Amino acid sequence: MISDNLREVKQEIQDSCALASRSSTEVTLVGVTKSVDTAQTIELANQGVKHLAENRADQFLAKKEEMSHFTDLSWHFIGNLQRRKVKSIINEVDYFHALDSLKLASEIQKRAKTTVCCFIEVNVSGEISKQGIADANLEDFVEQLAPFDKIKVIGLMTLAPLQSTQEEQHELFAKLKSLQEMIQEKGLDYAPCTQTSMGMSNDFSIAIQEGATFIRVGTSLFKN
Ligand SMILES: *Cc1c(COP(=O)(O)O)cnc(C)c1O
C-alpha cells in the first residue's frame, strides 16, 4: 500500500535527518512515478507528496495533463532529455535535474519562455557509462552557462552506481555536497546552487546524512 510505504519512507527520512542533526524540513521528497500509472500517481499526490518526477517526455506530459486538477504540484524531469524533446516539455517543467551539456543548455535557452530551475548532473563516480559533467569540468561548465538567462542553476544532481558499497555512497554524496558548496560560494546570480538532488530508494538515507536537499524515490513508494 502506498500509504504504508510512504509512512516508512518518511520515517527513514526523519531517522536519517536525526543521525545528521538536520531538520527534516530541509529534505524534499520527490516521488518518482516513472514506473506507475496515473491512478497510482494520483494516489501518491493525494497522500501529500506534491513533488513528482518523470523521466520520459511523453509520459510526463500525459500525466501532467491528466492531473491538471491538482493546483499544488511541482513537476520534476529527471534523467536524460533528448534535445528534440526540449521544445515540448521545458515550459511544463518546474525542476530539471539533468543538465549535462552546453548543447542542451542552448536548446533550453532557445525554447524556454521563462527561467528554468536546473540541477547540473555531475558524474561524481567517474563511471564511464554515466551521464553527467565530470567533476573536474564542473567549474568551467558553470562559467559557460553565464550567458544563458533562461537557466538558473539551483543545485547539483548525481546518481550513485548501482553496485556501490555504502562507504562509496557516503564518499560520492559528500563529494557532490562539497562541489555544490564550492559553486555556491562563487555567489553567481545565475547559479545560486544551494541544493543537492541525490539519493534514491536504496541510498537516500546515506544521501540525507551527506546533505541531500532533494531525494528522488520511486521503488520504495510503490513496492507491494
Ligand atoms: C528511477 C530513478 C530514480 C528512482 O529510483 P528508485 O530506485 O526507484 O527509487 C531516481 N532518480 C533517477 C534519475 C531515476 O531514473
The ligand as an ORCA input file, in Angstrom:
! r2SCAN-3c Opt
* xyz 0 1
  C      14.270      5.856    -11.427
  C      15.062      6.970    -10.894
  C      15.021      7.285     -9.523
  C      14.234      6.475     -8.504
  O      14.862      5.263     -8.284
  P      14.256      4.180     -7.235
  O      15.384      3.244     -7.037
  O      13.079      3.568     -7.917
  O      13.878      4.918     -6.010
  C      15.754      8.386     -9.102
  N      16.480      9.124     -9.953
  C      16.551      8.847    -11.267
  C      17.380      9.705    -12.144
  C      15.847      7.757    -11.783
  O      15.932      7.481    -13.092
*
